[in-house]
Amino acid sequence: MSERSSTPSRARPSPARGTLPDDCRRETLLVAFFDLSRIGEWSSSEDDAHVAGFFQAFYELAAEHVAPAGGRIVKFMGDAGLAVFPELSAEAGIVALCDFAAAARALGGQFGLDTYLNVNVHVGPVLAGRFGPKGDERYDVIGKTVNVAARLGRRGVTLSAQAFRCLSPEGRQRFEKIMPPITYRFRPGKAGRER
């Protein structure tokens, strides 16, 4: 064995740094990033209390749609958020996110905000657990799947090909194929699943 092959090419983190949380686990999840359009211009011309009231109502609306479908809000940051759903609940999660987008638009109208909720959805492996400094750990998801979801970047509800494949044939009819890269955009006028 050569000296070069036995020496690591990069320094590894010391045991005190880079240690994963005890509850960290790898799992496959549906990952959704969502954010509102036109919020900056609207919020800069409105009273802060009015804007804060909208955000509170928006956060409650997100929870009302995500939790019943088996999902979890990971974090909010102003008008944006990150939510996850178990892979087995992917279709229910996608339907809930489409309904959330419509409800968020209606909520914006109640506050004088003409907005659209953009939602990027991908499915894949992540590392999930309570990350953060000691004493202030919070549930989070980290990995390439999260990065892919963040970069889908189309208007409306956009699914990656991996997320689209989680849908039933009926669910797939509610989306249209966009390329490149291949993504699927929700068509609000299409009939939903039978209830």
Secondary structure, 3 states (H helix, E strand, C coil): CCHHHHCCCCCCCCCCCCCCCCCCEEEEEEEEEEEECCHHHHHHCCCHHHHHHHHHHHHHHHHHHHHHHCCEEEEEECCEEEEEEEHHHHHHHHHHHHHHHHHHHHHHHHCCCCCCEEEEEEEEEEEEEEECCCCCCEEEEECHHHHHHHHCCCCCEEEEHHHHCCCCHHHHCCEEEECCCCEEEECCCCCCCCC
